[in-house]
Amino acid sequence: MATVTVGTARVHYDVEGSGAGPALLLVHGTGSGGAVINWGQTAPRFTGDRRVITLDLSGADRTVDDGGALTVETLAAQVIAVIEDAGLGPVDLLGFSMGAPVSAAVAALRPDLVERLVLVAGWAYTGGDEYLRNLFTLWQRLGEFDPAGFGRSVTMTGFSRGFLNSIGREGVEALIPNMPPTPGTLRHVALDLAVDIRALLPRITAETLVIGGTQDITVPVENSRELHAAIARSTYAEIDAGHVMFFEKEDEFVKTVTGFLGA
């Protein structure tokens, strides 16, 4: 475990694994559980021949800050600081969901720190997608007035119908507490509502892989296709899964990512 101070935030990060190739930094999505909830199961799949960095952005439980409003640029600065503090750059950078626009911003603002970029279930502009704007607004309302309903909503949209049915009622009920509407989670949701990285996308020079989930009903797959179209040096892949595709189809996800990274 390590920490680095960025503004008012004391950012927590971990480095695991070994290997001489570029380190892989995984950036989590919305939710105060941060890296443990997103990457606790999947990160070890990448540590056999490379170092893997996971961090907790502001709003996650293990990173402490002043509780203020978050921006893409604020969180990108935290990712940049972790790369520099760990001394492992340039890195391969993978961002999931909220972490995708944050990672795209890092690649645009500090191309010297990013070898290759992977954007998973991401999007560029919330205000241009009425579905996204309304979903995140609903999450805000549920988080304030119906915490139990919030958990069910994010579980329902986070996974495909087929996956939820495959794990059964007990499995679904076990997933619901994984993303409670804590103040940190709701700070992330507020950021989700404000995302607009359109001006940064043409500045990305890193070789990029964009991955969309064909059954994603949190960030519909069209958003990933639009990211791919807007990034000059990008390739595109789809996985037949919901939003949390690395949980539903972990083997396919790992194979897709490592195939691109050459690991």
Buried (B, 14 or more C-beta within 10 A) or exposed (E): EEBBEBBEBBBBBBBEBEBEEBBBBBBBBBBBBBBBBBBEEBBEBBBEEBBBBBBBBBBBBBBBBEEEEBBBEBBBBBBBBBBEBBEBBBBBBBBBBBBBBBBBBBBBBBBEBBBBBBBBBBBBBBEEBEBBBEBBBBBBEBBEEEEEBBBBBBBBBBBBEEBBEEBEEEEBEEBBEBBBBBEBBBBBBBBBBEBBBEEBBEBBBBBBBBBBBBBBBBBBBEBBBBBBEBBEEBEBBBBEBBBBBBBBBBEBBBEBBBEBBEB
